[in-house]
Amino acid sequence: MTTSTNATRNEYITRDSLLKLLSNDEVANVASAETDIRLADGEEYLDLERLEQGVLVSPGVDTPMGSVLPKKAVSDSTWSKILVLLATPRPKPHHKQ
């Protein structure tokens, strides 16, 4: 596998691991949030397409809602677990020479 393929694979594994932390109610909340027009100014969220950016704060305009996990959609306990998961170092891809 190429470095790019490994990085993409690791990103999907992390995203999948993150989503497995959500309860059924939280999954429903996230799905409902995707239909919102935008996040409120100052609202914390994760961009599921760019998890490496960590927690982001909404400017209140033009936040792409389709890939957003708003903090308000999950419990404080789940949000804490997500932050721990994101802070956990992931293996670096191996390069064949």
C-alpha positions as CSV (number, residue, x, y, z in Angstrom):
1,M,0.0,0.0,0.0
2,T,1.1,3.5,-0.7
3,T,1.6,6.1,2.0
4,S,-1.5,7.9,0.8
5,T,-3.6,4.7,0.8
6,N,-2.4,3.9,4.4
7,A,-3.2,7.4,5.6
8,T,-6.7,7.2,4.1
9,R,-7.2,3.8,5.6
10,N,-6.1,5.1,9.1
11,E,-8.4,8.0,8.7
12,Y,-11.4,5.7,8.0
13,I,-10.4,3.5,10.9
14,T,-10.4,6.5,13.2
15,R,-13.7,7.8,11.9
16,D,-15.3,4.4,12.3
17,S,-13.9,4.1,15.8
18,L,-15.2,7.5,16.6
19,L,-18.7,6.8,15.3
20,K,-18.8,3.5,17.3
21,L,-18.6,5.6,20.5
22,L,-22.0,7.1,19.7
23,S,-25.3,5.8,21.2
24,N,-28.3,5.3,19.0
25,D,-29.8,8.6,20.2
26,E,-26.5,10.4,19.5
27,V,-26.4,9.0,16.0
28,A,-29.9,10.3,15.5
29,N,-28.9,13.7,16.8
30,V,-25.9,13.8,14.4
31,A,-28.2,12.8,11.5
32,S,-30.6,15.6,12.5
33,A,-27.7,18.1,12.8
34,E,-26.7,17.3,9.2
35,T,-30.0,18.9,8.0
36,D,-29.3,22.1,9.8
37,I,-28.3,25.0,7.6
38,R,-25.3,26.0,9.8
39,L,-23.9,25.8,13.2
40,A,-24.3,28.7,15.7
41,D,-21.4,31.1,16.0
42,G,-18.8,29.7,18.5
43,E,-20.2,26.2,18.4
44,E,-17.6,23.4,18.7
45,Y,-17.6,20.6,16.2
46,L,-15.4,18.0,14.4
47,D,-15.2,17.8,10.6
48,L,-15.4,14.0,10.0
49,E,-13.6,14.5,6.7
50,R,-10.6,16.2,8.4
51,L,-10.3,14.7,11.9
52,E,-6.6,15.7,11.9
53,Q,-7.7,19.3,12.4
54,G,-9.2,18.4,15.8
55,V,-12.0,20.4,17.5
56,L,-13.0,23.4,15.4
57,V,-15.1,26.4,16.4
58,S,-17.8,27.5,14.0
59,P,-17.7,31.0,12.6
60,G,-21.5,30.7,12.2
61,V,-21.4,30.8,8.4
62,D,-20.6,28.3,5.7
63,T,-19.8,25.3,7.9
64,P,-20.2,22.3,5.6
65,M,-22.9,20.4,7.6
66,G,-22.7,17.1,5.8
67,S,-19.5,16.0,7.5
68,V,-19.9,17.8,10.8
69,L,-20.2,16.2,14.3
70,P,-21.4,19.0,16.5
71,K,-20.5,18.8,20.2
72,K,-24.1,19.5,21.1
73,A,-25.2,16.3,19.3
74,V,-23.5,14.0,21.8
75,S,-23.2,13.7,25.6
76,D,-20.3,15.2,27.5
77,S,-19.1,11.7,28.3
78,T,-19.1,10.7,24.6
79,W,-17.4,14.0,23.6
80,S,-14.6,13.2,26.2
81,K,-14.2,9.7,24.8
82,I,-14.0,11.2,21.2
83,L,-11.3,13.6,22.3
84,V,-9.3,10.8,23.9
85,L,-9.6,8.7,20.7
86,L,-8.4,11.6,18.6
87,A,-5.4,12.2,21.0
88,T,-4.3,8.6,20.8
89,P,-1.3,8.2,18.5
90,R,-2.0,6.1,15.4
91,P,0.6,4.0,13.8
92,K,2.6,5.7,11.0
93,P,2.5,4.0,7.6
94,H,5.5,1.8,6.8
95,H,7.5,2.7,3.7
96,K,8.9,-0.2,1.6
97,Q,12.3,0.5,0.1
